[in-house]
Amino acid sequence: MRNNKKLAVLLLIVFMVGIFCIGKLLIEIETLEEKLEIANHELKIAKSENERLRLQFDSITIEDLLGSPEGWKVVGVIATAYAPLDNKSGMCADGNPNMTATGTLPSRGTIAVNPDLIPYHSRMIIIGDSWIMEGTALDTGGRMRQEIYWIDIFHEDYISAMEFGKQEVIVFFKEAN
């Protein structure tokens, strides 16, 4: 009989602990559901703000970001390189490799452009991903005549021109007087 009482008391204790634990779990689930509801609401607000910022960002121009010093214009273009004096591929010069479209000898700082976008003799500052250079719009080429937003930067040798590859750059230019 005594063992039955002990067993009954033990079962009652286990039952009460179980009820307590279930109650605690239910409270925890309710708390987590409330936190989830709050997080979902905050996520909706963040998505809405993200969309508003994306629309605002889409309307920003290069001039908005960098400004444009007086008399200078700014444009984003594709830049490649050419080596007319070391024309191993046959693609680095349309005609006489010793003369640019403006009648000068190509040299460091010579930039081939589409003159409809960047007039000849314009002073240029070109900003790449991890570099900056100055030059002058003195030449053009087949690609520049086909693609208005394209420049070609003079390089001394074919290998360095090919290593330059194709890059997106920002160009500040000021037309010559």
Secondary structure per residue as TSV (DSSP state, phi and psi in degrees):
chain	resnum	aa	ss	phi	psi
A	1	M	-	360.0	-41.4
A	2	R	H	-61.9	-39.2
A	3	N	H	-65.4	-34.3
A	4	N	H	-66.2	-39.1
A	5	K	H	-65.1	-43.6
A	6	K	H	-61.5	-42.9
A	7	L	H	-65.5	-40.6
A	8	A	H	-64.3	-43.8
A	9	V	H	-63.8	-43.4
A	10	L	H	-62.9	-43.4
A	11	L	H	-64.4	-39.5
A	12	L	H	-63.2	-41.2
A	13	I	H	-64.8	-46.4
A	14	V	H	-60.8	-42.9
A	15	F	H	-61.5	-44.5
A	16	M	H	-68.1	-39.6
A	17	V	H	-62.6	-42.2
A	18	G	H	-61.0	-46.5
A	19	I	H	-60.8	-43.8
A	20	F	H	-60.3	-47.1
A	21	C	H	-64.4	-41.4
A	22	I	H	-63.6	-42.6
A	23	G	H	-60.7	-43.8
A	24	K	H	-63.6	-41.3
A	25	L	H	-63.6	-41.2
A	26	L	H	-62.9	-40.7
A	27	I	H	-64.1	-42.8
A	28	E	H	-63.4	-41.9
A	29	I	H	-62.4	-43.4
A	30	E	H	-62.0	-42.2
A	31	T	H	-63.2	-44.3
A	32	L	H	-64.9	-37.6
A	33	E	H	-63.4	-40.8
A	34	E	H	-63.7	-43.3
A	35	K	H	-63.7	-39.5
A	36	L	H	-63.9	-42.2
A	37	E	H	-62.0	-43.0
A	38	I	H	-64.1	-44.0
A	39	A	H	-63.4	-41.1
A	40	N	H	-63.2	-39.8
A	41	H	H	-64.3	-45.1
A	42	E	H	-63.4	-35.7
A	43	L	H	-64.6	-42.1
A	44	K	H	-61.3	-43.2
A	45	I	H	-62.9	-43.9
A	46	A	H	-64.4	-40.8
A	47	K	H	-63.1	-41.7
A	48	S	H	-63.2	-44.4
A	49	E	H	-65.3	-40.3
A	50	N	H	-60.7	-43.7
A	51	E	H	-64.3	-41.9
A	52	R	H	-61.0	-44.6
A	53	L	H	-67.0	-37.4
A	54	R	H	-62.7	-44.4
A	55	L	H	-63.7	-39.4
A	56	Q	H	-66.4	-41.5
A	57	F	H	-64.6	-39.6
A	58	D	H	-60.5	-23.9
A	59	S	T	-91.7	-1.0
A	60	I	-	-79.1	135.0
A	61	T	-	-103.3	169.2
A	62	I	H	-59.4	-39.9
A	63	E	H	-62.0	-37.7
A	64	D	H	-61.3	-40.1
A	65	L	H	-75.4	-46.2
A	66	L	H	-104.0	-16.6
A	67	G	-	74.4	171.8
A	68	S	-	-140.4	105.2
A	69	P	-	-55.8	152.0
A	70	E	T	-52.3	128.1
A	71	G	T	85.4	-7.7
A	72	W	-	-101.4	147.8
A	73	K	E	-116.4	158.2
A	74	V	E	-133.0	141.1
A	75	V	E	-151.0	146.7
A	76	G	E	-95.2	132.1
A	77	V	E	-141.0	171.5
A	78	I	E	-93.5	134.7
A	79	A	E	-117.5	135.3
A	80	T	E	-127.4	-176.9
A	81	A	E	-129.8	153.5
A	82	Y	E	-138.2	154.0
A	83	A	-	-132.5	78.3
A	84	P	G	-64.2	-25.7
A	85	L	G	-84.1	-8.1
A	86	D	G	-136.7	57.3
A	87	N	-	-81.1	68.1
A	88	K	S	-70.0	-29.9
A	89	S	S	-89.5	-16.5
A	90	G	S	81.8	1.2
A	91	M	-	-105.2	-3.7
A	92	C	S	-91.4	2.7
A	93	A	-	-155.6	129.8
A	94	D	S	-78.1	-38.7
A	95	G	S	-131.4	-122.8
A	96	N	-	-71.3	115.2
A	97	P	T	-69.4	-13.6
A	98	N	T	-92.3	4.5
A	99	M	-	-142.3	131.3
A	100	T	-	-80.8	176.5
A	101	A	T	-64.4	-21.2
A	102	T	T	-97.8	4.9
A	103	G	S	87.5	13.4
A	104	T	-	-102.7	164.7
A	105	L	-	-79.2	126.9
A	106	P	-	-64.9	136.2
A	107	S	-	-154.7	178.4
A	108	R	T	-52.6	131.5
A	109	G	T	95.8	-5.9
A	110	T	E	-78.5	129.3
A	111	I	E	-123.2	130.8
A	112	A	E	-90.7	133.5
A	113	V	-	-138.0	171.1
A	114	N	-	-91.7	113.9
A	115	P	T	-66.1	-11.9
A	116	D	T	-72.1	-24.5
A	117	L	T	-97.2	-52.9
A	118	I	S	-120.1	108.0
A	119	P	-	-61.8	149.3
A	120	Y	T	-55.1	148.1
A	121	H	T	73.3	6.0
A	122	S	-	-69.3	139.5
A	123	R	E	-77.7	138.4
A	124	M	E	-130.7	142.3
A	125	I	E	-122.5	122.1
A	126	I	E	-112.7	129.2
A	127	I	E	-116.6	116.3
A	128	G	-	-99.2	-167.1
A	129	D	S	-64.1	-42.0
A	130	S	S	-139.3	30.2
A	131	W	-	-153.5	162.3
A	132	I	E	-145.3	145.2
A	133	M	E	-150.1	159.4
A	134	E	E	-108.9	151.5
A	135	G	E	-166.4	-175.7
A	136	T	E	-134.1	138.1
A	137	A	E	-75.5	100.2
A	138	L	E	-124.5	-5.7
A	139	D	E	-142.4	171.7
A	140	T	-	-144.5	177.6
A	141	G	-	-161.5	176.2
A	142	G	H	-56.0	-45.8
A	143	R	H	-65.0	-40.9
A	144	M	H	-65.9	-32.7
A	145	R	H	-72.8	-25.9
A	146	Q	H	-88.6	-39.6
A	147	E	-	-115.0	115.3
A	148	I	S	-67.6	-35.2
A	149	Y	S	-95.9	61.0
A	150	W	E	-147.1	136.9
A	151	I	E	-130.2	159.2
A	152	D	E	-127.8	126.9
A	153	I	E	-102.4	128.8
A	154	F	E	-62.6	135.7
A	155	H	-	-129.7	150.2
A	156	E	S	-66.3	-37.5
A	157	D	S	-134.8	157.2
A	158	Y	H	-60.0	-42.3
A	159	I	H	-62.3	-46.3
A	160	S	H	-68.0	-31.9
A	161	A	H	-64.6	-42.9
A	162	M	H	-69.8	-35.5
A	163	E	H	-66.5	-29.5
A	164	F	H	-61.1	-39.3
A	165	G	-	70.5	-144.8
A	166	K	-	-123.6	124.0
A	167	Q	E	-136.0	148.0
A	168	E	E	-85.9	130.4
A	169	V	E	-135.8	166.4
A	170	I	E	-111.5	132.1
A	171	V	E	-119.2	123.9
A	172	F	E	-97.7	133.5
A	173	F	E	-141.0	147.5
A	174	K	E	-127.9	121.0
A	175	E	-	-64.4	142.6
A	176	A	-	-69.9	148.0
A	177	N	-	-75.2	360.0
